[in-house]
Amino acid sequence: MKLKLDLHPIFNRGGEIDKALRGIIDEAIRKKATEVEIIPGKGSGQLKKKVLRFLEQKEIKALYHRIDKDAKNHGRLFVYFRYK
């Protein structure tokens, strides 16, 4: 199962971005999704940096397996999950 989060509609609302990111991570775990696609968009790159900082937090990092950046589209990130 793959989930998708497009941050375009809330790109300038910091608190909502964190809430949306936490929500999609929690949903992925609840539904045992193996992949979450996060779309911060291309723009200046600030939103992508914010997303990466969020994902690098110790308590969040413990929840997923790895992150990949899309080689062809730098406006997308993929977060992968593993379940035992």
Secondary structure, DSSP 8 states (H G I E B T S, - for coil): -EEEEE-GGGTT-HHHHHHHHHHHHHHHHHHT-SEEEEE--STTSHHHHHHHHHHTSHHHHTT-SEEEE-SS-TT-EEEE----
